[in-house]
Amino acid sequence: MKHVKVAIIGAGSAGLSARREVGKKTDSYVVIDDGPLGTTCARVGCMPSKVLIDIANKYHSRKNFENLGIMGSDKLSIDHKLVMKEVRKLRDRFVRGVTEDIDSWQKTNLIAKRAKFVDKNTLDVGGEKLTADHVVIATGSSPITPAPWKPLSKYFFDSDTFFELETLPKRIAVIGMGVIGLELGQALARLGVEVIGVNIGKATGGLTSQKVIESAWEHFTSEMQTDDSGVEKLSEKDGHLVVTTKNGSYEVDKAFLTLGRSPNVRNMGLENLGVDLDRRGIPTFDPDTFLIPGTSIAIAGDVNGIHPILHEASDEGRIVGYNAVREKNQCFKRRTKLGITFSEPNIATIGKRHAELIDAKVDFVTGSVGYKGQGRAIVKHQEVGELEVYVDKTSHKIIGAELFAPDGEHLAHMIAWAIAANLSVYDALSLPFYHPVVQEGLRTALRAAARKINSTSDQLELLRCQDPPVGG
Ligand SMILES: Cc1cc2nc3c(=O)[nH]c(=O)nc-3n(C[C@H](O)[C@H](O)[C@H](O)COP(=O)(O)OP(=O)(O)OC[C@H]3O[C@@H](n4cnc5c(N)ncnc54)[C@H](O)[C@@H]3O)c2cc1C
């Protein structure tokens, strides 16, 4: 029976990060994955979706050309087959980047099979037994199709199958307007597909602030048909799919199911570990080390369901890989929370969200700004959006933000870095703001928060010569 120090199940972003850390210390490891290799992010996730979104946004911008004096946009048309071909071309490039790296070690350390636990240290890998001192479960997650809908499967695609479409259907229902549904639903609408986006409620992109939610939903409703009353029934009529909600009924060619993802733990023999499994079939684990108590098994990346986004999955892989080859487990601090939806404008949540602060009864103030009338937004013809920044009333530290704003991806990073650097609202206001930029909107929000803390302050937003530098 083969024995290794570390067995990593799953060659996705988390598994590959774990491998990198393990490989720094030992060659006694295997990565087990029966493919397709290349990671969810590069194959069917972050990257192909962003390519599609970028093409869609470029095409959509023609709608304002005449107002700008750029004539002839009515002669532009879109070839969906070529769009999908271009998406796949770039997708393949991203996947190659991953598989070329795998090529450098796969001969000796990759087992292209499925893994199943026999017990805490023994795996059945395609019929052969393998023992390991440490095991990393990094099997990711898969799109959900509700069981009662399965008889209508021929009408569905999901993010695993979408990027293989030769061309785009004429009418699509996007069911579930979370991050993935909103991003791809808006892109499809901008590419000229008739989209009905169905959701339960208006909250999308992880937003919890009612003001920001309303602003975002109103905007997306101006670009595509939306229905926030939830699907009641799906049925078939004359070769079409009928989506019935509380508020209406929509006949479409296809439905894009974006209802969330479930952890890839089926048929992995987790029941053979003798540990508690939650209702999703996930073993209970320590949220700092990702270790399953009483075992040397760690669970990292989307499969554990904590932060199903790329940089978090990679971090978790690094943490469990690092610890798997050391005597003592090191606890690592997590980065400031950051979630971005690449809708246009972008949505982002940073640090603590509004609802989390309310639930935790934190004493905080909200500084807000609307992007209607904001200088840079006017210049960019993108006068839409809301940004809220949350500041602790006692410490004056910036603790969170939610936004739906032009260039929100960049604003979100600045706010995340300010929170990570433990900046107060006054520290942040002393930093440079160029003119004219969307960041001046953030400054307006910070000023509003500062005024709520102290409405009579006569201080300039400049450090005095005797003050220590920000972060110093
Ligand atoms: C459409 C879409 C858009 C996204 N956009 C973004 C974005 O813009 N930004 C962002 O941060 N995140 C985004 N994400 C999320 C991001 O892709 C994931 O967080 C990340 O890919 C998770 O990595 P992972 O290693 O946990 O899983 P994966 O990359 O899915 O890896 C899991 C691996 O495990 C293998 N496997 C499964 N079961 C077994 C088994 N029993 N035995 C052996 N191998 C097995 C699979 O073959 C796979 O290779 C997006 C996701 C989707 C679907």
The ligand as a Gaussian input file, in Angstrom:
#p B3LYP/6-31G(d) Opt

LIG

0 1
 C      -19.428000      31.638000     -12.718000
 C      -18.506000      31.883000     -11.552000
 C      -17.876000      33.106000     -11.423000
 C      -16.995000      33.327000     -10.375000
 N      -16.392000      34.545000     -10.296000
 C      -15.558000      34.787000      -9.283000
 C      -14.888000      36.035000      -9.194000
 O      -15.062000      36.910000     -10.048000
 N      -14.041000      36.250000      -8.160000
 C      -13.855000      35.298000      -7.188000
 O      -13.091000      35.558000      -6.247000
 N      -14.459000      34.100000      -7.240000
 C      -15.299000      33.819000      -8.266000
 N      -15.890000      32.595000      -8.345000
 C      -15.627000      31.608000      -7.285000
 C      -14.297000      30.875000      -7.495000
 O      -14.263000      30.342000      -8.788000
 C      -14.165000      29.780000      -6.446000
 O      -14.176000      30.364000      -5.163000
 C      -12.884000      28.962000      -6.556000
 O      -12.718000      28.499000      -7.855000
 C      -12.932000      27.776000      -5.582000
 O      -11.760000      27.017000      -5.666000
 P      -11.698000      25.564000      -4.998000
 O      -10.282000      25.121000      -5.063000
 O      -12.370000      25.566000      -3.696000
 O      -12.573000      24.619000      -5.953000
 P      -12.337000      24.182000      -7.504000
 O      -11.484000      25.129000      -8.247000
 O      -13.720000      23.902000      -7.967000
 O      -11.543000      22.823000      -7.357000
 C      -12.110000      21.612000      -6.915000
 C      -11.413000      20.453000      -7.611000
 O      -11.764000      19.241000      -6.936000
 C      -11.960000      18.191000      -7.879000
 N      -12.801000      17.158000      -7.234000
 C      -14.078000      17.253000      -6.826000
 N      -14.465000      16.121000      -6.216000
 C      -13.387000      15.270000      -6.228000
 C      -13.140000      13.941000      -5.730000
 N      -14.067000      13.240000      -5.077000
 N      -11.910000      13.384000      -5.933000
 C      -10.943000      14.081000      -6.582000
 N      -11.119000      15.343000      -7.051000
 C      -12.324000      15.922000      -6.876000
 C      -12.583000      18.902000      -9.064000
 O      -12.353000      18.171000     -10.260000
 C      -11.838000      20.247000      -9.056000
 O      -10.694000      20.230000      -9.881000
 C      -16.764000      32.313000      -9.410000
 C      -17.382000      31.066000      -9.529000
 C      -18.235000      30.851000     -10.588000
 C      -18.896000      29.492000     -10.728000

